[in-house]
Amino acid sequence: MTTAFYGSNGHYWPHGGTPDHLLEELTQEFGPLFDPCPNDYQVDGLAISWPLNQWVFCNPPYSRGHINKWAEKCFNESKRGVKIILLIPAYTDTRYFWSFIHPSASIRFIKGRLRFKGYNGKAAAFPSILCIYQGGE
């Protein structure tokens, strides 16, 4: 399995790409990141096992039903020992949040609204959170 970092920027994801400053901050804190959601279609992150030897950064598609699948995948991979950072909207009233995030991940609220790449500098219409799974919990 590759351990390269694949950027989460581009046109495929409905929410646009992860801001560079956030990726830089996370890389400084956690080291090299593996992205199971690249927009180059070379990896189907839902179908593979994620690496145990580095942090995984997951900024999944935000369209209906996708976050649920990725939150469940993060939950299951963390049980295998994978360390994961999941970036999603701060919707704490959802089933997936209470089933797959709240029991296993620590939450970091992001101050303000992120400006995802691909939206001409416009801020997101929602707040964002980082859900951090330490692996093996």
LUMPA-193932 format. One record per atom (N, C-alpha, C): y, x, z; atom name; residue number from 0. Coordinates in steps of 0.1 Angstrom, whole numbers, plus 5000, padded with zeros to 4 digits. Each point is the difference from the previous one (the first is absolute). Layout:
<filos>
py=Y; px=X; pz=Z; a=CA; k=NUM
...
</filos>
This chain:
<filos>
py=4988; px=5008; pz=5000; a=N; k=0
py=5012; px=4992; pz=5000; a=CA; k=0
py=5012; px=5009; pz=5000; a=C; k=0
py=5010; px=4996; pz=4993; a=N; k=1
py=5013; px=5007; pz=4999; a=CA; k=1
py=5008; px=4999; pz=5013; a=C; k=1
py=5007; px=5010; pz=5003; a=N; k=2
py=5009; px=4999; pz=5012; a=CA; k=2
py=5014; px=5001; pz=4996; a=C; k=2
py=5003; px=4998; pz=4987; a=N; k=3
py=5013; px=5001; pz=4995; a=CA; k=3
py=5008; px=4987; pz=5004; a=C; k=3
py=5013; px=5002; pz=5001; a=N; k=4
py=5009; px=4989; pz=5003; a=CA; k=4
py=5004; px=4993; pz=4987; a=C; k=4
py=4997; px=4988; pz=4999; a=N; k=5
py=5005; px=4992; pz=4988; a=CA; k=5
py=5012; px=4992; pz=5005; a=C; k=5
py=5011; px=5001; pz=4993; a=N; k=6
py=5012; px=4993; pz=5003; a=CA; k=6
py=4998; px=4985; pz=4999; a=C; k=6
py=5006; px=4992; pz=5008; a=N; k=7
py=4999; px=4985; pz=5000; a=CA; k=7
py=5012; px=4994; pz=4992; a=C; k=7
py=5006; px=5008; pz=4991; a=N; k=8
py=5012; px=4995; pz=4993; a=CA; k=8
py=4995; px=4994; pz=4986; a=C; k=8
py=5009; px=4992; pz=4994; a=N; k=9
py=4997; px=4996; pz=4987; a=CA; k=9
py=5001; px=4985; pz=4998; a=C; k=9
py=4996; px=4995; pz=4989; a=N; k=10
py=5002; px=4986; pz=4996; a=CA; k=10
py=4989; px=4991; pz=5004; a=C; k=10
py=4988; px=5005; pz=5004; a=N; k=11
py=4989; px=4991; pz=5002; a=CA; k=11
py=5002; px=4991; pz=5012; a=C; k=11
py=5003; px=5006; pz=5011; a=N; k=12
py=5001; px=4992; pz=5013; a=CA; k=12
py=5012; px=4991; pz=5000; a=C; k=12
py=4998; px=4987; pz=5004; a=N; k=13
py=5011; px=4991; pz=5000; a=CA; k=13
py=5012; px=5004; pz=5008; a=C; k=13
py=4998; px=5008; pz=5010; a=N; k=14
py=5010; px=5004; pz=5009; a=CA; k=14
py=5007; px=5013; pz=4996; a=C; k=14
py=4995; px=5007; pz=4990; a=N; k=15
py=5006; px=5012; pz=4996; a=CA; k=15
py=4994; px=5012; pz=5008; a=C; k=15
py=5006; px=5012; pz=4997; a=N; k=16
py=4994; px=5012; pz=5006; a=CA; k=16
py=5006; px=5003; pz=5014; a=C; k=16
py=4992; px=5007; pz=5008; a=N; k=17
py=5004; px=5005; pz=5013; a=CA; k=17
py=5012; px=5009; pz=4999; a=C; k=17
py=5010; px=4998; pz=5008; a=N; k=18
py=5012; px=5009; pz=4999; a=CA; k=18
py=4996; px=5014; pz=5003; a=C; k=18
py=5006; px=5010; pz=4993; a=N; k=19
py=4996; px=5014; pz=5002; a=CA; k=19
py=5003; px=5005; pz=5014; a=C; k=19
py=5011; px=4995; pz=5006; a=N; k=20
py=5003; px=5005; pz=5014; a=CA; k=20
py=4989; px=4996; pz=5009; a=C; k=20
py=4994; px=4988; pz=4999; a=N; k=21
py=4989; px=4996; pz=5009; a=CA; k=21
py=4988; px=5009; pz=4998; a=C; k=21
py=4996; px=5002; pz=4987; a=N; k=22
py=4989; px=5008; pz=4997; a=CA; k=22
py=5002; px=5014; pz=5006; a=C; k=22
py=5012; px=5006; pz=4998; a=N; k=23
py=5003; px=5013; pz=5006; a=CA; k=23
py=4998; px=5000; pz=5015; a=C; k=23
py=5006; px=4990; pz=5007; a=N; k=24
py=4999; px=5000; pz=5014; a=CA; k=24
py=4985; px=4999; pz=5005; a=C; k=24
py=4992; px=4991; pz=4993; a=N; k=25
py=4986; px=4999; pz=5004; a=CA; k=25
py=4992; px=5013; pz=4997; a=C; k=25
py=5003; px=5006; pz=4989; a=N; k=26
py=4993; px=5013; pz=4997; a=CA; k=26
py=5004; px=5010; pz=5010; a=C; k=26
py=5012; px=5001; pz=5004; a=N; k=27
py=5004; px=5010; pz=5010; a=CA; k=27
py=4993; px=4997; pz=5014; a=C; k=27
py=4999; px=4987; pz=5003; a=N; k=28
py=4993; px=4997; pz=5013; a=CA; k=28
py=4985; px=5001; pz=5000; a=C; k=28
py=4994; px=4995; pz=4989; a=N; k=29
py=4985; px=4999; pz=4999; a=CA; k=29
py=4993; px=5010; pz=4991; a=C; k=29
py=5008; px=5007; pz=4992; a=N; k=30
py=4994; px=5010; pz=4991; a=CA; k=30
py=4997; px=4993; pz=4986; a=C; k=30
py=4992; px=5007; pz=4992; a=N; k=31
py=4997; px=4994; pz=4987; a=CA; k=31
py=4993; px=4986; pz=5001; a=C; k=31
py=5004; px=4992; pz=4991; a=N; k=32
py=4996; px=4986; pz=5000; a=CA; k=32
py=4991; px=4996; pz=4988; a=C; k=32
py=4990; px=4993; pz=5002; a=N; k=33
py=4992; px=4994; pz=4989; a=CA; k=33
py=5004; px=4986; pz=4998; a=C; k=33
py=5003; px=4996; pz=4987; a=N; k=34
py=5005; px=4987; pz=4997; a=CA; k=34
py=4989; px=4992; pz=4993; a=C; k=34
py=4994; px=4990; pz=5006; a=N; k=35
py=4989; px=4992; pz=4994; a=CA; k=35
py=5006; px=4989; pz=4991; a=C; k=35
py=5013; px=4999; pz=4999; a=N; k=36
py=5006; px=4990; pz=4992; a=CA; k=36
py=5009; px=5006; pz=4989; a=C; k=36
py=4996; px=5010; pz=4992; a=N; k=37
py=5008; px=5006; pz=4990; a=CA; k=37
py=5003; px=4990; pz=4989; a=C; k=37
py=5011; px=5002; pz=4994; a=N; k=38
py=5003; px=4991; pz=4989; a=CA; k=38
py=4995; px=5006; pz=4986; a=C; k=38
py=4993; px=5011; pz=5001; a=N; k=39
py=4995; px=5005; pz=4987; a=CA; k=39
py=4986; px=4995; pz=4997; a=C; k=39
py=4995; px=4991; pz=5008; a=N; k=40
py=4987; px=4993; pz=4998; a=CA; k=40
py=4988; px=5010; pz=5000; a=C; k=40
py=5002; px=5012; pz=5005; a=N; k=41
py=4989; px=5009; pz=5000; a=CA; k=41
py=4991; px=4999; pz=5012; a=C; k=41
py=5004; px=4992; pz=5010; a=N; k=42
py=4993; px=4998; pz=5012; a=CA; k=42
py=5000; px=4985; pz=5003; a=C; k=42
py=4988; px=4994; pz=5003; a=N; k=43
py=5000; px=4987; pz=5005; a=CA; k=43
py=4997; px=5001; pz=5015; a=C; k=43
py=5011; px=5000; pz=5008; a=N; k=44
py=4999; px=5003; pz=5014; a=CA; k=44
py=4992; px=4990; pz=5008; a=C; k=44
py=4998; px=4988; pz=4995; a=N; k=45
py=4992; px=4990; pz=5007; a=CA; k=45
py=4985; px=5003; pz=4998; a=C; k=45
py=4997; px=5007; pz=4990; a=N; k=46
py=4986; px=5002; pz=4996; a=CA; k=46
py=4994; px=5014; pz=5005; a=C; k=46
py=5009; px=5008; pz=5005; a=N; k=47
py=4995; px=5014; pz=5004; a=CA; k=47
py=5001; px=5002; pz=5015; a=C; k=47
py=4993; px=5010; pz=5005; a=N; k=48
py=5001; px=5004; pz=5014; a=CA; k=48
py=5012; px=5009; pz=5001; a=C; k=48
py=5008; px=4999; pz=5010; a=N; k=49
py=5012; px=5008; pz=5001; a=CA; k=49
py=4997; px=5013; pz=5007; a=C; k=49
py=5007; px=5011; pz=4998; a=N; k=50
py=4997; px=5013; pz=5006; a=CA; k=50
py=5002; px=5000; pz=5015; a=C; k=50
py=4992; px=5008; pz=5007; a=N; k=51
py=5001; px=5001; pz=5014; a=CA; k=51
py=5008; px=5013; pz=5004; a=C; k=51
py=5003; px=5008; pz=4990; a=N; k=52
py=5006; px=5013; pz=5003; a=CA; k=52
py=5015; px=5001; pz=4998; a=C; k=52
py=5006; px=4988; pz=4998; a=N; k=53
py=5015; px=5000; pz=4998; a=CA; k=53
py=5004; px=4985; pz=5003; a=C; k=53
py=5013; px=4999; pz=5002; a=N; k=54
py=5006; px=4986; pz=5002; a=CA; k=54
py=5001; px=4993; pz=4987; a=C; k=54
py=4997; px=4987; pz=5001; a=N; k=55
py=5001; px=4991; pz=4988; a=CA; k=55
py=5013; px=4992; pz=5001; a=C; k=55
py=5008; px=5000; pz=4990; a=N; k=56
py=5012; px=4992; pz=4999; a=CA; k=56
py=4998; px=4988; pz=4991; a=C; k=56
py=5001; px=4988; pz=5004; a=N; k=57
py=4997; px=4988; pz=4992; a=CA; k=57
py=5012; px=4991; pz=5000; a=C; k=57
py=5006; px=4999; pz=4988; a=N; k=58
py=5010; px=4991; pz=4997; a=CA; k=58
py=4995; px=4990; pz=4989; a=C; k=58
py=4993; px=4990; pz=5005; a=N; k=59
py=4993; px=4991; pz=4990; a=CA; k=59
py=5009; px=4991; pz=4993; a=C; k=59
py=4994; px=4993; pz=4989; a=N; k=60
py=5008; px=4989; pz=4994; a=CA; k=60
py=5003; px=4989; pz=5010; a=C; k=60
py=5012; px=4995; pz=5000; a=N; k=61
py=5004; px=4990; pz=5009; a=CA; k=61
py=4998; px=4986; pz=4996; a=C; k=61
py=4994; px=4998; pz=4988; a=N; k=62
py=4998; px=4986; pz=4995; a=CA; k=62
py=4990; px=4993; pz=5008; a=C; k=62
py=5000; px=4987; pz=4999; a=N; k=63
py=4991; px=4991; pz=5008; a=CA; k=63
py=4985; px=5004; pz=5000; a=C; k=63
py=4995; px=5002; pz=5011; a=N; k=64
py=4986; px=5003; pz=5001; a=CA; k=64
py=4997; px=5015; pz=5001; a=C; k=64
py=5009; px=5009; pz=4994; a=N; k=65
py=4997; px=5014; pz=4999; a=CA; k=65
py=5001; px=5007; pz=5014; a=C; k=65
py=5011; px=4997; pz=5007; a=N; k=66
py=5001; px=5006; pz=5013; a=CA; k=66
py=4988; px=4998; pz=5009; a=C; k=66
py=4995; px=4987; pz=5000; a=N; k=67
py=4989; px=4997; pz=5008; a=CA; k=67
py=4988; px=5009; pz=4997; a=C; k=67
py=4997; px=5002; pz=4987; a=N; k=68
py=4989; px=5009; pz=4996; a=CA; k=68
py=5002; px=5014; pz=5005; a=C; k=68
py=5012; px=5005; pz=4998; a=N; k=69
py=5003; px=5014; pz=5004; a=CA; k=69
py=5000; px=5002; pz=5015; a=C; k=69
py=5005; px=4990; pz=5007; a=N; k=70
py=5000; px=5000; pz=5015; a=CA; k=70
py=4986; px=5001; pz=5005; a=C; k=70
py=4991; px=4992; pz=4994; a=N; k=71
py=4986; px=5000; pz=5004; a=CA; k=71
py=4993; px=5013; pz=4997; a=C; k=71
py=5004; px=5006; pz=4988; a=N; k=72
py=4994; px=5013; pz=4996; a=CA; k=72
py=5005; px=5011; pz=5010; a=C; k=72
py=5013; px=4999; pz=5004; a=N; k=73
py=5005; px=5010; pz=5010; a=CA; k=73
py=4993; px=4999; pz=5013; a=C; k=73
py=4998; px=4987; pz=5005; a=N; k=74
py=4993; px=4998; pz=5012; a=CA; k=74
py=4985; px=5006; pz=4999; a=C; k=74
py=4993; px=4997; pz=4990; a=N; k=75
py=4986; px=5005; pz=4998; a=CA; k=75
py=5000; px=5015; pz=4999; a=C; k=75
py=5009; px=5006; pz=4992; a=N; k=76
py=5000; px=5014; pz=4998; a=CA; k=76
py=5004; px=5007; pz=5013; a=C; k=76
py=5009; px=4994; pz=5008; a=N; k=77
py=5003; px=5006; pz=5013; a=CA; k=77
py=4988; px=5001; pz=5009; a=C; k=77
py=4992; px=4990; pz=4999; a=N; k=78
py=4988; px=4999; pz=5009; a=CA; k=78
py=4990; px=5012; pz=4996; a=C; k=78
py=5001; px=5004; pz=4988; a=N; k=79
py=4992; px=5012; pz=4995; a=CA; k=79
py=5006; px=5013; pz=5005; a=C; k=79
py=5013; px=5000; pz=5005; a=N; k=80
py=5006; px=5012; pz=5004; a=CA; k=80
py=5012; px=5004; pz=4992; a=C; k=80
py=5003; px=4993; pz=4989; a=N; k=81
py=5011; px=5003; pz=4992; a=CA; k=81
py=5013; px=4997; pz=5007; a=C; k=81
py=5010; px=5010; pz=4998; a=N; k=82
py=5013; px=4998; pz=5006; a=CA; k=82
py=5009; px=4995; pz=4989; a=C; k=82
py=5007; px=4988; pz=5003; a=N; k=83
py=5007; px=4993; pz=4989; a=CA; k=83
py=5014; px=4996; pz=5004; a=C; k=83
py=5009; px=5001; pz=4991; a=N; k=84
py=5014; px=4994; pz=5001; a=CA; k=84
py=5001; px=4989; pz=4990; a=C; k=84
py=5002; px=4988; pz=5004; a=N; k=85
py=5001; px=4988; pz=4991; a=CA; k=85
py=5014; px=4995; pz=5001; a=C; k=85
py=5007; px=5000; pz=4988; a=N; k=86
py=5013; px=4995; pz=4999; a=CA; k=86
py=5000; px=4986; pz=4994; a=C; k=86
py=5005; px=4990; pz=5008; a=N; k=87
py=5000; px=4986; pz=4995; a=CA; k=87
py=5012; px=4993; pz=5006; a=C; k=87
py=5003; px=4988; pz=4994; a=N; k=88
py=5010; px=4992; pz=5006; a=CA; k=88
py=4997; px=4996; pz=5014; a=C; k=88
py=5010; px=4998; pz=5009; a=N; k=89
py=4998; px=4998; pz=5014; a=CA; k=89
py=4997; px=4985; pz=5002; a=C; k=89
py=4990; px=4995; pz=4994; a=N; k=90
py=4996; px=4986; pz=5002; a=CA; k=90
py=4989; px=5000; pz=5011; a=C; k=90
py=5005; px=4999; pz=5012; a=N; k=91
py=4990; px=5000; pz=5012; a=CA; k=91
py=4994; px=4986; pz=5003; a=C; k=91
py=5003; px=4990; pz=4992; a=N; k=92
py=4995; px=4987; pz=5002; a=CA; k=92
py=4988; px=4997; pz=4991; a=C; k=92
py=4995; px=5010; pz=4994; a=N; k=93
py=4989; px=4997; pz=4990; a=CA; k=93
py=4986; px=5003; pz=5007; a=C; k=93
py=4990; px=4993; pz=4994; a=N; k=94
py=4986; px=5003; pz=5004; a=CA; k=94
py=4996; px=5014; pz=4999; a=C; k=94
py=5003; px=5006; pz=4989; a=N; k=95
py=4996; px=5014; pz=4998; a=CA; k=95
py=5006; px=5009; pz=5011; a=C; k=95
py=5013; px=4997; pz=5004; a=N; k=96
py=5006; px=5009; pz=5010; a=CA; k=96
py=4992; px=4999; pz=5013; a=C; k=96
py=4997; px=4988; pz=5004; a=N; k=97
py=4993; px=4998; pz=5013; a=CA; k=97
py=4985; px=5004; pz=4999; a=C; k=97
py=4994; px=4999; pz=4988; a=N; k=98
py=4986; px=5004; pz=4999; a=CA; k=98
py=4998; px=5015; pz=4998; a=C; k=98
py=5008; px=5006; pz=4991; a=N; k=99
py=4997; px=5014; pz=4996; a=CA; k=99
py=5011; px=5010; pz=5004; a=C; k=99
py=5011; px=4996; pz=5005; a=N; k=100
py=5010; px=5010; pz=5003; a=CA; k=100
py=5003; px=5000; pz=5015; a=C; k=100
py=5003; px=4989; pz=5006; a=N; k=101
py=5003; px=5000; pz=5015; a=CA; k=101
py=4989; px=5006; pz=5008; a=C; k=101
py=4988; px=4997; pz=4998; a=N; k=102
py=4989; px=5005; pz=5009; a=CA; k=102
py=4998; px=5016; pz=4999; a=C; k=102
py=5004; px=5006; pz=4989; a=N; k=103
py=4996; px=5014; pz=4997; a=CA; k=103
py=5012; px=5009; pz=4997; a=C; k=103
py=5011; px=4996; pz=4996; a=N; k=104
py=5011; px=5009; pz=4996; a=CA; k=104
py=5012; px=4999; pz=5009; a=C; k=104
py=5007; px=5012; pz=5001; a=N; k=105
py=5013; px=5000; pz=5007; a=CA; k=105
py=5010; px=4996; pz=4989; a=C; k=105
py=5011; px=4994; pz=5004; a=N; k=106
py=5010; px=4995; pz=4991; a=CA; k=106
py=5013; px=5007; pz=5002; a=C; k=106
py=5005; px=5004; pz=4988; a=N; k=107
py=5014; px=5006; pz=5000; a=CA; k=107
py=5009; px=4991; pz=4992; a=C; k=107
py=5010; px=4995; pz=5006; a=N; k=108
py=5009; px=4992; pz=4992; a=CA; k=108
py=5010; px=5009; pz=4993; a=C; k=108
py=5003; px=4997; pz=4988; a=N; k=109
py=5009; px=5008; pz=4992; a=CA; k=109
py=5014; px=4993; pz=5001; a=C; k=109
py=5010; px=5008; pz=5005; a=N; k=110
py=5013; px=4995; pz=5001; a=CA; k=110
py=5007; px=4997; pz=4987; a=C; k=110
py=5005; px=4988; pz=4999; a=N; k=111
py=5007; px=4996; pz=4987; a=CA; k=111
py=4989; px=4996; pz=4990; a=C; k=111
py=5005; px=4999; pz=4988; a=N; k=112
py=4991; px=4996; pz=4989; a=CA; k=112
py=4998; px=5011; pz=4990; a=C; k=112
py=4988; px=5003; pz=4996; a=N; k=113
py=4997; px=5011; pz=4991; a=CA; k=113
py=5005; px=4996; pz=4986; a=C; k=113
py=5003; px=5011; pz=4993; a=N; k=114
py=5005; px=4999; pz=4986; a=CA; k=114
py=4989; px=5006; pz=4992; a=C; k=114
py=4990; px=4991; pz=4995; a=N; k=115
py=4989; px=5005; pz=4992; a=CA; k=115
py=5005; px=5004; pz=4986; a=C; k=115
py=4993; px=5010; pz=4995; a=N; k=116
py=5003; px=5005; pz=4987; a=CA; k=116
py=4998; px=4989; pz=4989; a=C; k=116
py=5008; px=5000; pz=4990; a=N; k=117
py=4998; px=4990; pz=4990; a=CA; k=117
py=5008; px=4987; pz=5001; a=C; k=117
py=5009; px=5000; pz=5010; a=N; k=118
py=5008; px=4988; pz=5002; a=CA; k=118
py=5015; px=5003; pz=5001; a=C; k=118
py=5004; px=5010; pz=4992; a=N; k=119
py=5014; px=5003; pz=4999; a=CA; k=119
py=5007; px=5001; pz=5013; a=C; k=119
py=4994; px=5006; pz=5010; a=N; k=120
py=5007; px=5002; pz=5012; a=CA; k=120
py=5001; px=4988; pz=5010; a=C; k=120
py=4994; px=4989; pz=4995; a=N; k=121
py=5001; px=4988; pz=5009; a=CA; k=121
py=4990; px=5001; pz=5012; a=C; k=121
py=5005; px=4995; pz=5011; a=N; k=122
py=4991; px=5000; pz=5012; a=CA; k=122
py=4990; px=4989; pz=4999; a=C; k=122
py=4988; px=5003; pz=5006; a=N; k=123
py=4990; px=4989; pz=5000; a=CA; k=123
py=5005; px=4988; pz=5007; a=C; k=123
py=4994; px=4989; pz=4997; a=N; k=124
py=5003; px=4987; pz=5006; a=CA; k=124
py=4993; px=4998; pz=5013; a=C; k=124
py=4994; px=5010; pz=5005; a=N; k=125
py=4992; px=4999; pz=5013; a=CA; k=125
py=5000; px=5013; pz=5007; a=C; k=125
py=4998; px=4999; pz=5013; a=N; k=126
py=4998; px=5013; pz=5008; a=CA; k=126
py=4986; px=5005; pz=4998; a=C; k=126
py=4999; px=5013; pz=5003; a=N; k=127
py=4987; px=5007; pz=4998; a=CA; k=127
py=4995; px=5006; pz=5012; a=C; k=127
py=4987; px=5002; pz=5001; a=N; k=128
py=4994; px=5007; pz=5011; a=CA; k=128
py=4990; px=5010; pz=4995; a=C; k=128
py=4998; px=5010; pz=5008; a=N; k=129
py=4989; px=5010; pz=4998; a=CA; k=129
py=4989; px=4997; pz=5010; a=C; k=129
py=4988; px=4998; pz=4996; a=N; k=130
py=4988; px=4997; pz=5008; a=CA; k=130
py=4992; px=5013; pz=5001; a=C; k=130
py=4999; px=5006; pz=5011; a=N; k=131
py=4993; px=5013; pz=5001; a=CA; k=131
py=4987; px=4998; pz=5007; a=C; k=131
py=4989; px=5003; pz=4993; a=N; k=132
py=4987; px=5000; pz=5005; a=CA; k=132
py=4996; px=5015; pz=5003; a=C; k=132
py=4996; px=5002; pz=5012; a=N; k=133
py=4996; px=5014; pz=5004; a=CA; k=133
py=4986; px=5004; pz=4996; a=C; k=133
py=4992; px=4990; pz=4996; a=N; k=134
py=4987; px=5003; pz=4995; a=CA; k=134
py=4990; px=5000; pz=5012; a=C; k=134
py=4989; px=4993; pz=4998; a=N; k=135
py=4989; px=4999; pz=5010; a=CA; k=135
py=5003; px=4991; pz=5011; a=C; k=135
py=5010; px=4992; pz=5000; a=N; k=136
py=5003; px=4992; pz=5011; a=CA; k=136
py=4993; px=4987; pz=5000; a=C; k=136
</filos>
